[in-house]
Each structure stands twice: as C-alpha cells, then as structure tokens.
Amino acid sequence: MTERRPRIRDLFTRKGAPLELEQLTGDIGLDREIPSSEASSPGLVLAGYTSRFVGDRLHILGETEVTYLASLDPGARRASLEHFFNFDLPCVIITKSQNVPPELLALAEAKGVPVIRTALKTAEFYRRLKPFLDDAFAPATTVHGSLADVYGVGLLFLGRSGIGKSECVLDLVERGHRLVADDMVHVTRRGVDILIGKGHEMAQHHMEIRGIGLVDIKALFGIRSVRQQKRIEVVVQLDDWDASREYDRTGLDTQQTQILDVAIPQVTVPLNPGKNLTVICEVVAMHHLLRYSGVDVARKFNERLIRQMQERSQIREYLEEDYE
C-alpha cells in the first residue's frame, strides 16, 4: 500500500480551474503537504476556544468567519489571528471572493502559510473539494495483472507471468468487451469496500502481446473497446492445470481474496489445452451478476437436491411400514 501525500501545489494543478482558486500569497507555502483528507472552518478558534481545534487540515474561512473578524477592532483582530496562526496550518482558504484582512495576509506570509481565495460559496467549495481529498488520500496499491469490463463486471485477471492474462483480455475485447488496464493495475480503495482499478497513465490502453509487442487497443478496436477505470468485482486467478489438485466443482465453497483489506470474490480457473477461457470468463461475469441479483445457482441446486432426498426417504419409510 502506498502512502500518498498531496501538496498545496497539486490542488492548484489538478483543481485550480474547477475550484476557481486564486493565490493571494504568491508561491509562498505551495510545496507544503496537505496532511489530512479533512477540511474544516476554524470556527471558535478565532474567538479563543482551542481545546478541540485540529490544526493539520485545510482551513476554510467562510462569510461567518470573515464577518466576525471584520467586526473586531484592529487590536482584537490581530490577537485573534495570531492565536490562529500559532498552529501549524497547511493552508487557509477564503470563500465567496471576500476581502481578506491585511493582518491575516501579513501573518500568513510571515509563517509561510499559503492563502487562497475562491469565488465559490462555502458549501459548494466543500462539495467540489471533497472528491479531490478522497482520491488523494485513498489507500492504493499496484498489482501485476489485467483488468477488463465484461458485461459491466470488473474482472481482475491474476496469474504467473506468461500464463495468458493479456491474451485472454485481448480475446474479450475482440468479442466486444472493454479493456481497462494491462500488466500493471493501479488499485485505490474508495470508502470501506469499493476498489477502483485503472491503468498507468503512460501505458493506458496499450497491451503487450508476446511475439507482437505493444498493441494500441483503442486505435485497433475503437473508443468503445476501452474505459478509463472500473470497479473491481471479481478476481480471476489463472493457474496451470494440476491433476493432483482438487478444484471447486459446485460453487458452494466460494473463494475470496484480500486487496487493500477488502474481500473480493475469487474464481480459480485451471488452464489446460483446449479450454475456451474467454467463454468461461464471460460466464464468470454473468454468474456474478446473477448472484448480485439474488440468484445463487449452487445454493438453489443444493437445496433442491436435499429436499428431493428427504422426500424419497419419507416415501421409503412409508413403504417399509405398509403391511397391507
């Protein structure tokens, strides 16, 4: 799992236009790290209450905070802001294009804290900022495999190098499914149990096919053959056939694997000559869709089998007690 710490400069680079950001302190503090995925308003700290104040997050001053500061006399305003800037603040953001107290800018420059202004209203700014912070601080890792969208189901193919993951996904693309990533899949966790996979920016929508080399899938098969990212819903583990190994033949014993502490259903497919792997993977996707809609074929078959055995047992008992 990789540790990701964005900087204030990244906020400008990635979200400067959507968030309508304006630098009020030039390049001061733009290389400061954003230490937390939380953003908040300083609130009561400006009035002197600091018992529950957390300094290491983005601090947003809305109309309430700026109006409060403007209501103070110059001495009280400076004392309030000095108290505020005694904390190690990564950044201060002013919303609604409000005028910034000169004392705030002077203290920020002295402390090396960047001050940013946005034209957005406070609530709208929070709404647009949250996806950036969630993505920047999401737990992430990279796995060696291939990811495809099959009937809307994200299948992550894993297996030893050279076993045929890329060839399998290429065949799926030829049958109308979509490539997400090949060789290296960057996985991030959203929320508690959602895994999103996407390819590396440099290798996006390219595949390495042994004997041919790099193939541009979007150029060969069109824009509909690829997608930027996809939720990972099933792991397909490709293994070499082992005659001495017992494989699941009923589907009652469902397998799971862990990625970033999220449990994902896993299907192990043993490979031997003549096996139509592409069709099997399509069935894996459709089988997942059935289970997602509440239809568990293996469980229903098992219940029907047990019920039939019980009924036959009852008939046998009746015949054994029939003396007429």
C-alpha positions as CSV (number, residue, x, y, z in Angstrom):
1,M,0.0,0.0,0.0
2,T,1.4,3.4,-1.0
3,E,1.3,6.5,1.2
4,R,0.1,9.5,-0.8
5,R,0.6,13.0,0.5
6,P,-0.5,15.7,-1.9
7,R,0.8,19.2,-1.8
8,I,-1.0,22.6,-2.0
9,R,0.6,23.0,-5.5
10,D,-1.2,19.8,-6.5
11,L,-4.5,21.3,-5.5
12,F,-3.9,24.2,-7.9
13,T,-2.6,21.9,-10.7
14,R,-5.5,19.4,-10.6
15,K,-8.4,21.5,-9.3
16,G,-7.4,25.1,-9.8
17,A,-10.0,25.9,-12.5
18,P,-13.0,23.8,-11.1
19,L,-12.5,25.3,-7.7
20,E,-11.8,28.8,-9.1
21,L,-8.7,29.3,-7.0
22,E,-6.7,32.5,-6.7
23,Q,-3.3,32.7,-5.0
24,L,-3.1,35.6,-2.6
25,T,0.4,34.9,-1.2
26,G,2.2,34.0,-4.5
27,D,4.3,30.9,-4.3
28,I,4.6,31.0,-0.5
29,G,3.9,27.6,1.0
30,L,2.7,25.9,-2.2
31,D,5.0,22.9,-1.5
32,R,3.5,22.3,1.9
33,E,2.0,18.9,2.3
34,I,-1.8,18.5,2.8
35,P,-1.6,16.3,5.9
36,S,-5.2,15.2,6.2
37,S,-8.2,14.4,4.0
38,E,-10.3,16.6,6.2
39,A,-11.2,20.3,5.7
40,S,-12.9,22.5,8.2
41,S,-13.7,26.0,9.3
42,P,-11.7,27.4,12.2
43,G,-14.9,28.4,13.9
44,L,-14.5,29.1,17.7
45,V,-10.7,29.2,17.5
46,L,-10.9,32.7,16.2
47,A,-12.9,33.5,19.4
48,G,-10.2,31.9,21.5
49,Y,-11.5,28.4,22.1
50,T,-8.8,26.0,21.0
51,S,-9.4,22.9,23.2
52,R,-10.8,20.8,20.3
53,F,-9.1,22.6,17.4
54,V,-7.2,20.4,14.9
55,G,-4.6,22.5,13.0
56,D,-3.3,19.9,10.5
57,R,-6.0,20.2,7.9
58,L,-7.2,22.7,5.3
59,H,-8.9,25.6,7.0
60,I,-11.8,27.4,5.2
61,L,-13.0,30.8,6.2
62,G,-16.5,31.4,5.0
63,E,-18.6,34.5,5.3
64,T,-19.3,33.9,9.0
65,E,-15.6,33.9,9.9
66,V,-14.6,36.8,7.8
67,T,-17.6,38.9,9.0
68,Y,-16.6,38.1,12.6
69,L,-13.0,39.2,12.0
70,A,-14.3,42.4,10.4
71,S,-16.4,43.1,13.5
72,L,-13.4,43.2,15.8
73,D,-11.3,46.3,16.4
74,P,-7.7,46.1,14.9
75,G,-6.0,45.0,18.1
76,A,-8.5,42.2,18.9
77,R,-8.5,41.1,15.3
78,R,-4.7,40.8,15.2
79,A,-4.7,39.0,18.6
80,S,-7.3,36.5,17.2
81,L,-5.3,35.8,14.1
82,E,-2.0,35.5,16.0
83,H,-3.7,32.9,18.1
84,F,-4.9,31.1,14.9
85,F,-1.5,31.2,13.2
86,N,0.2,29.8,16.3
87,F,-0.9,26.4,15.0
88,D,0.9,24.7,12.1
89,L,-1.6,25.4,9.4
90,P,-1.1,23.9,5.9
91,C,-3.3,26.4,4.1
92,V,-6.0,29.0,4.6
93,I,-8.8,29.3,2.0
94,I,-11.2,32.3,1.8
95,T,-14.6,31.6,0.0
96,K,-17.0,33.9,-1.9
97,S,-14.2,36.2,-3.2
98,Q,-14.3,38.1,0.2
99,N,-11.9,40.8,1.1
100,V,-9.1,39.4,3.3
101,P,-8.0,41.2,6.4
102,P,-4.5,42.7,5.8
103,E,-3.4,41.2,9.2
104,L,-4.2,37.7,8.0
105,L,-2.1,38.1,4.9
106,A,0.8,39.5,6.8
107,L,0.8,36.8,9.5
108,A,0.4,34.1,6.8
109,E,3.4,35.3,4.8
110,A,5.5,35.5,8.0
111,K,4.6,31.9,8.8
112,G,4.9,30.7,5.2
113,V,1.3,29.6,5.1
114,P,-0.4,30.0,1.7
115,V,-3.6,31.9,1.5
116,I,-6.0,31.0,-1.3
117,R,-9.3,32.6,-2.4
118,T,-12.2,31.1,-4.3
119,A,-15.2,32.7,-5.9
120,L,-17.3,29.7,-4.9
121,K,-19.8,29.7,-1.9
122,T,-18.6,27.8,1.1
123,A,-20.9,24.8,0.8
124,E,-20.2,24.5,-2.9
125,F,-16.5,24.7,-2.3
126,Y,-16.6,21.9,0.2
127,R,-18.6,19.8,-2.2
128,R,-16.1,20.2,-5.0
129,L,-13.1,19.8,-2.8
130,K,-14.1,16.5,-1.1
131,P,-13.6,14.3,-4.2
132,F,-10.0,15.6,-4.6
133,L,-9.2,14.9,-1.0
134,D,-10.8,11.5,-1.0
135,D,-8.9,10.5,-4.1
136,A,-5.6,11.9,-2.9
137,F,-5.7,10.1,0.4
138,A,-7.4,6.8,-0.7
139,P,-5.3,3.7,0.2
140,A,-3.7,2.5,-3.0
141,T,-1.5,-0.3,-4.4
142,T,-0.4,-1.7,-7.7
143,V,-0.9,-5.3,-8.8
144,H,0.5,-7.3,-11.7
145,G,-2.5,-8.3,-13.8
146,S,-5.1,-7.2,-16.3
147,L,-8.4,-5.6,-15.7
148,A,-11.4,-5.8,-18.1
149,D,-15.0,-4.8,-18.1
150,V,-17.1,-7.8,-19.0
151,Y,-20.9,-7.3,-19.2
152,G,-20.4,-4.4,-16.8
153,V,-18.5,-6.5,-14.2
154,G,-14.8,-5.6,-13.4
155,L,-12.8,-8.8,-13.8
156,L,-9.2,-8.6,-12.5
157,F,-7.0,-11.3,-14.0
158,L,-4.1,-12.6,-11.9
159,G,-1.6,-15.3,-12.5
160,R,2.1,-16.0,-13.2
161,S,3.9,-14.1,-15.9
162,G,3.3,-15.6,-19.3
163,I,0.2,-17.6,-18.4
164,G,-2.0,-15.7,-20.8
165,K,-3.7,-12.9,-18.9
166,S,-3.2,-10.3,-21.7
167,E,-4.2,-12.8,-24.4
168,C,-7.4,-13.6,-22.5
169,V,-8.3,-9.9,-22.2
170,L,-7.5,-9.3,-25.9
171,D,-9.9,-12.1,-26.9
172,L,-12.6,-10.5,-24.6
173,V,-12.0,-7.1,-26.3
174,E,-12.4,-8.8,-29.7
175,R,-15.8,-10.1,-28.5
176,G,-17.0,-6.6,-27.6
177,H,-15.9,-6.2,-24.0
178,R,-13.6,-3.4,-22.7
179,L,-10.0,-3.1,-21.6
180,V,-9.3,-1.1,-18.5
181,A,-5.6,-1.9,-17.8
182,D,-3.0,-4.4,-18.7
183,D,0.2,-5.6,-17.0
184,M,0.1,-3.0,-14.1
185,V,-3.3,-2.2,-12.5
186,H,-3.3,0.7,-10.1
187,V,-5.9,0.0,-7.4
188,T,-7.4,2.5,-5.0
189,R,-9.9,1.9,-2.2
190,R,-12.9,4.2,-2.1
191,G,-14.9,4.2,1.2
192,V,-14.9,0.9,3.0
193,D,-15.3,-1.8,0.4
194,I,-15.0,-0.3,-3.1
195,L,-11.9,-1.0,-5.2
196,I,-11.3,1.1,-8.3
197,G,-8.7,-0.1,-10.9
198,K,-7.1,1.9,-13.7
199,G,-4.0,1.7,-15.8
200,H,-0.8,3.7,-15.7
201,E,-1.0,7.0,-17.5
202,M,1.9,6.2,-19.8
203,A,0.7,2.7,-20.7
204,Q,-3.0,3.5,-20.8
205,H,-5.0,1.3,-23.3
206,H,-1.8,-0.5,-24.5
207,M,-1.2,-4.2,-24.2
208,E,2.0,-6.3,-24.5
209,I,1.4,-9.4,-26.6
210,R,4.3,-11.8,-26.7
211,G,5.6,-12.2,-30.2
212,I,3.9,-9.0,-31.4
213,G,4.9,-6.3,-28.9
214,L,2.9,-3.3,-27.8
215,V,-0.6,-3.0,-29.2
216,D,-2.8,0.1,-29.0
217,I,-6.2,-1.3,-28.3
218,K,-8.1,2.0,-28.7
219,A,-6.5,2.5,-32.2
220,L,-7.3,-1.0,-33.3
221,F,-10.7,-1.6,-31.9
222,G,-12.1,1.9,-31.4
223,I,-13.1,4.1,-28.4
224,R,-15.8,1.7,-27.2
225,S,-13.2,-1.0,-26.6
226,V,-11.6,0.8,-23.6
227,R,-12.6,2.6,-20.4
228,Q,-10.6,4.8,-18.0
229,Q,-11.3,3.0,-14.8
230,K,-13.6,0.3,-13.4
231,R,-14.7,-1.1,-10.1
232,I,-13.0,-4.5,-9.4
233,E,-15.7,-7.0,-8.5
234,V,-14.2,-10.5,-9.2
235,V,-10.7,-11.7,-9.2
236,V,-10.0,-14.4,-11.8
237,Q,-6.9,-16.4,-10.8
238,L,-5.4,-18.2,-13.8
239,D,-3.4,-21.3,-12.7
240,D,-1.6,-24.1,-14.6
241,W,-3.6,-27.3,-14.6
242,D,-2.6,-29.6,-11.7
243,A,-4.1,-33.1,-11.8
244,S,-3.4,-33.7,-8.2
245,R,-5.3,-30.6,-7.0
246,E,-9.0,-30.5,-6.1
247,Y,-10.9,-27.8,-7.8
248,D,-14.3,-26.4,-6.8
249,R,-16.9,-28.2,-9.0
250,T,-20.2,-27.0,-7.3
251,G,-19.6,-23.3,-6.4
252,L,-20.8,-23.9,-2.8
253,D,-17.4,-23.1,-1.4
254,T,-16.9,-19.5,-2.6
255,Q,-13.3,-18.2,-2.5
256,Q,-12.3,-14.8,-1.5
257,T,-9.1,-12.8,-1.7
258,Q,-8.0,-9.6,0.0
259,I,-6.9,-6.4,-1.7
260,L,-6.3,-3.3,0.5
261,D,-8.2,-5.1,3.3
262,V,-11.3,-5.5,1.0
263,A,-12.7,-9.0,0.5
264,I,-13.2,-9.7,-3.2
265,P,-14.8,-12.9,-4.7
266,Q,-12.2,-15.1,-6.4
267,V,-12.6,-17.7,-9.1
268,T,-9.7,-20.0,-9.8
269,V,-9.6,-21.2,-13.4
270,P,-7.1,-24.1,-14.2
271,L,-5.7,-23.9,-17.7
272,N,-5.3,-27.0,-19.9
273,P,-5.2,-27.4,-23.7
274,G,-8.5,-26.8,-25.5
275,K,-10.2,-24.8,-22.7
276,N,-12.3,-21.9,-24.0
277,L,-11.1,-19.4,-21.4
278,T,-12.9,-16.4,-23.0
279,V,-16.3,-18.0,-22.7
280,I,-15.5,-19.2,-19.2
281,C,-14.7,-15.6,-18.2
282,E,-18.0,-14.3,-19.7
283,V,-19.8,-16.9,-17.6
284,V,-17.9,-15.8,-14.5
285,A,-19.2,-12.2,-15.1
286,M,-22.8,-13.3,-15.8
287,H,-22.7,-15.7,-12.8
288,H,-21.6,-12.7,-10.6
289,L,-24.5,-10.7,-12.0
290,L,-26.9,-13.5,-11.1
291,R,-25.6,-13.6,-7.5
292,Y,-25.7,-9.9,-7.2
293,S,-29.4,-10.0,-8.2
294,G,-30.0,-12.7,-5.5
295,V,-29.8,-15.9,-7.6
296,D,-27.3,-18.4,-6.2
297,V,-27.4,-21.3,-8.6
298,A,-25.2,-23.6,-6.5
299,R,-27.2,-23.0,-3.3
300,K,-30.6,-23.5,-5.0
301,F,-29.4,-26.7,-6.6
302,N,-28.1,-28.0,-3.3
303,E,-31.4,-27.1,-1.5
304,R,-33.4,-28.9,-4.3
305,L,-31.2,-32.0,-4.0
306,I,-31.6,-32.1,-0.2
307,R,-35.3,-31.7,-0.5
308,Q,-35.6,-34.5,-3.0
309,M,-33.5,-36.8,-0.9
310,Q,-35.7,-36.1,2.1
311,E,-38.9,-36.8,0.1
312,R,-37.5,-40.1,-1.2
313,S,-36.6,-41.0,2.4
314,Q,-40.1,-40.4,3.5
315,I,-41.6,-42.5,0.7
316,R,-39.2,-45.3,1.6
317,E,-40.2,-45.2,5.2
318,Y,-43.9,-45.3,4.3
319,L,-43.4,-48.4,2.0
320,E,-41.5,-50.2,4.7
321,E,-44.4,-49.7,7.2
322,D,-47.1,-50.7,4.7
323,Y,-48.3,-54.2,5.7
324,E,-51.5,-54.4,3.6
